Amino acid sequence: MDNYRISLQFATAAYSGSWQSGWSSPSKDMKVVASHGVVATDDERCSRIGLDALREGGHAVDASVAASLCLGVVGLASSGMGGGSFMMILLANGEAQAFDMRETAPMKASEDMYAGNATKKAKGALSIAVPGELAGLHRAWRKYGRLPWKRLVKPAEQLAFKGFKISPYLHMQMVKTESGILADKGLRDLLTSNGPTFATRRYLPQQETSTHTQNDIKTWQRGLL
C-alpha cells in the first residue's frame, strides 16, 4: 500500500503497523507519513482513541465514531451529542456518501414561536433544536462499522467518568460564558470547583456522560431523559 502524505494542523495519530509518536500542538504544521491510516482531530487523546479503533480492525467509520464521542467530552463547548455534524465517506471503490446529522427543529416549532423575543431565540428551551449527531453516527456505524458500538463508546465514557485535563481553548470558552455557566446549576456543578473559579489545567470530572449511547438511540432522540 502506498504511503499517505498529509499536511495537517491537528493532533494526529499515524498507523503504520507500529506506534508512531507524531503529536503536535494544533498551532504547528506537521507532516505525517503512514502506511495504513491516519486519524486527525484537534485533541491528541481523541486521535489516539480513533487510532486504537483502526488498530483493532475497525473501519474508518469506527474510528470516526470513537473520536467524535471523545471530542464531545473534552471539547464540550463546541462538539457533542447535544448538537449536530456532517460525515463524508469515500470508499476504496470510489463511492462517496454523506451523512447529514445537523440539528432539526422540534415538531411543534413554528415561524412565530419566538413572538419577536430575541432572548427566547438565543436562550432557554425554545432555542434548542433536536440533536442529530448521535443518531447520525449510529446510522453510519450500522452501515459500515465493524467493532461493537459499546466498544466505540467506552473510551469517551471512561474519560468522562475519570475526569480529564481541560484544554486552553475549552478554558477560554468557559471564561467567555462564565455568567451563563454560573447561572445554571447543572453547568455550575459540572464546570466549577471551590466556588465560581475555573482553573486552566485542572481535572474536569463529568458525572453525566454517554450512558444513553449504549441504549436505544431512539430513546435519546425521542424519549424522555
C-alpha positions in Angstrom: 0.0 0.0 0.0 1.3 3.4 -0.9 2.1 5.7 2.0 -0.2 8.6 2.7 1.4 12.0 2.9 -0.8 14.6 4.6 0.0 18.1 5.9 -2.2 18.8 8.9 -2.8 21.3 11.7 -4.3 18.8 14.1 -3.2 16.4 16.8 -2.5 13.4 14.5 -2.0 9.7 15.1 -0.5 7.6 12.3 -0.9 3.8 11.9 1.9 2.0 10.0 1.8 -1.3 11.8 3.5 0.1 14.8 3.0 3.1 17.1 4.4 6.4 15.9 4.7 9.4 18.3 3.6 12.1 15.9 1.9 14.5 18.2 2.0 18.3 17.9 0.2 21.4 19.1 -2.7 22.3 16.8 -1.0 25.6 16.1 2.0 23.9 14.4 2.0 22.5 10.9 3.2 18.9 10.7 3.6 16.2 8.1 2.6 12.6 8.8 3.6 9.5 6.8 1.6 6.4 7.3 1.1 3.1 5.6 -2.4 2.0 6.8 -4.3 5.1 8.0 -4.3 8.4 9.8 -6.6 9.8 12.4 -6.6 13.6 12.9 -8.6 15.6 15.5 -7.9 18.7 17.4 -7.2 16.7 20.6 -4.4 14.2 21.0 -6.5 12.0 23.2 -9.3 11.6 20.6 -6.8 11.0 17.8 -5.3 8.2 19.8 -8.8 6.7 20.6 -9.6 6.7 16.9 -6.3 5.1 16.1 -7.0 2.4 18.6 -10.2 1.5 16.8 -8.3 1.2 13.5 -5.6 -1.0 15.1 -8.3 -3.3 16.4 -9.5 -3.9 12.8 -12.2 -1.2 12.8 -13.4 0.6 9.7 -12.6 4.3 9.3 -16.2 5.0 10.4 -15.5 3.1 13.7 -12.5 5.5 14.2 -14.6 8.5 13.4 -17.4 7.5 15.8 -15.0 6.8 18.7 -13.0 10.0 18.1 -16.2 12.1 17.7 -17.6 10.8 21.0 -14.3 11.7 22.6 -14.4 15.2 21.3 -17.9 15.6 22.7 -16.4 15.0 26.2 -13.1 17.0 26.0 -14.4 19.7 23.7 -17.9 20.0 25.1 -18.1 23.7 24.3 -18.1 23.1 20.5 -18.9 19.4 20.0 -21.0 16.6 21.4 -24.2 14.6 21.5 -26.3 17.7 22.1 -25.5 19.1 18.6 -25.1 18.1 15.0 -22.4 17.3 12.5 -21.7 16.0 9.0 -19.8 12.9 7.9 -18.4 12.4 4.4 -17.1 8.9 3.4 -15.0 8.0 0.4 -14.8 4.2 0.0 -11.9 2.4 -1.7 -14.1 1.7 -4.7 -14.5 5.4 -5.2 -18.1 5.5 -3.9 -18.8 8.6 -1.8 -21.6 9.1 0.8 -22.5 12.0 3.1 -24.4 11.8 6.3 -26.3 14.9 7.4 -26.5 14.9 11.2 -27.4 18.5 11.7 -30.0 19.5 14.3 -33.6 19.8 13.3 -36.5 21.9 14.6 -38.9 20.2 17.1 -42.2 19.1 15.6 -44.1 21.9 17.4 -41.8 24.6 16.2 -43.4 27.4 14.3 -42.3 30.6 12.5 -43.7 32.8 15.1 -42.9 30.8 18.3 -40.5 33.5 19.5 -43.0 36.3 19.1 -40.3 38.8 18.4 -38.4 37.9 21.6 -34.7 37.7 20.7 -33.9 36.3 24.2 -36.0 33.2 23.6 -34.3 32.6 20.4 -30.9 32.6 22.0 -31.5 31.1 25.4 -33.9 28.7 27.0 -35.9 25.7 25.9 -37.2 27.2 22.7 -33.7 27.9 21.5 -32.7 24.2 21.5 -33.1 22.0 18.4 -33.3 18.2 18.3 -29.7 16.9 18.3 -28.7 14.8 15.3 -25.1 13.8 15.9 -25.6 10.6 17.9 -28.3 9.2 15.6 -26.1 10.1 12.5 -23.0 8.4 13.9 -25.1 5.3 14.9 -26.6 5.2 11.4 -23.1 5.4 9.7 -21.8 2.7 12.1 -24.7 0.4 11.3 -23.8 0.6 7.6 -20.0 0.5 7.8 -18.9 -0.3 11.3 -17.0 -3.5 12.3 -16.5 -3.1 16.0 -19.2 -3.3 18.6 -21.0 0.0 19.4 -20.2 -0.4 23.1 -16.5 -0.6 22.3 -16.6 2.7 20.5 -18.5 4.4 23.3 -16.3 3.1 26.1 -13.2 5.4 25.7 -15.3 8.6 25.8 -17.3 7.2 28.7 -14.1 6.5 30.7 -12.8 10.0 30.0 -16.0 11.5 31.3 -16.1 9.5 34.5 -12.5 9.6 35.4 -12.0 13.3 34.5 -9.6 14.9 32.1 -7.3 17.9 31.8 -9.2 20.8 30.1 -7.5 22.4 27.1 -6.7 26.1 27.0 -9.3 26.5 24.3 -12.1 25.0 26.5 -10.9 27.1 29.4 -11.2 30.2 27.2 -14.8 29.2 26.3 -15.7 28.6 29.9 -14.4 32.1 30.9 -16.2 33.6 27.9 -19.5 32.2 29.0 -18.9 32.4 32.8 -22.1 34.3 33.6 -24.2 31.7 31.9 -22.4 28.8 33.5 -22.8 30.3 37.0 -26.5 31.0 36.4 -27.2 27.4 35.5 -26.9 24.9 38.4 -26.2 21.9 36.2 -23.3 23.7 34.4 -22.1 25.3 37.6 -21.8 21.9 39.4 -20.1 20.4 36.4 -17.6 23.1 35.4 -16.6 24.8 38.7 -14.9 23.9 41.9 -14.3 25.8 45.1 -16.8 28.4 44.1 -17.0 30.3 40.8 -13.5 29.5 39.7 -12.1 27.9 36.5 -8.6 26.5 36.6 -6.7 26.4 33.4 -5.3 22.9 33.7 -7.3 21.2 36.3 -9.1 17.9 36.0 -12.7 18.3 35.0 -14.9 15.3 36.0 -18.0 14.7 34.0 -20.5 12.7 36.0 -23.2 12.8 33.3 -21.8 11.1 30.2 -22.6 8.9 27.3 -24.6 6.3 29.1 -27.5 6.6 26.7 -25.3 5.9 23.7 -25.2 2.3 24.8 -29.0 2.1 24.9 -31.7 2.6 22.3 -30.8 5.5 20.1 -34.5 6.2 19.6 -34.8 6.8 23.3 -32.2 9.5 23.1 -33.8 11.2 20.1 -37.5 10.9 21.0 -37.9 9.7 24.6 -37.8 11.3 28.0 -34.4 11.7 29.6 
